[in-house]
């Protein structure tokens, strides 16, 4: 019984994590599109980059669809200059993170 309960709780928490991640991604994309770089920089500095890398490693194409993230919308809305700016805002792990994002988008 405890195992079933643990699985149910883990499933609920996983869904919550996905929704939080989706909301954060959408907010970051909105800030990037609107040119609010100062606010975006503040938020990016607070993000645990190693945790972000782990989360990106868990995401695949089906997970993107499940989260309601349209790859084509992002690909058309993001230019190389945007990715470069985002990588520089992220600091030390920026190139690695952007590389993973581009791979998810099918650009690599």
C-alpha positions, 0 to 999 in steps of 0.5 A: 500500500505504501508503494502505491501511495508513494507512486501516486504522490511522485506522479502528482509532484512530477506533474507539478514540476512539469507545470512549474517548468512550463510556466517558467519557460513561457515567462522567460520566452515572453521576457526575451521577446519583449526585450526585458533583459534586466528582469530576465538576467535577475531571474536567470541568476537565481536559477540553479544551472546544474538543476536546469541541465538535469531537467533538460536531460529528462525532456524529450520530444514527447515531453515537450508536446505533453507540456504544450511547448511548440518547437516550431513557435520557439524556432521561429521566434528565437534567432541565433542572436537571442540564443547567444544573448541568453547563453551570456546571461546564464554565465558559466553553463550558458553554452551547454544549456543553450546547446541542449535547448537547441538539440530539443528544438531540432536545430543541432 
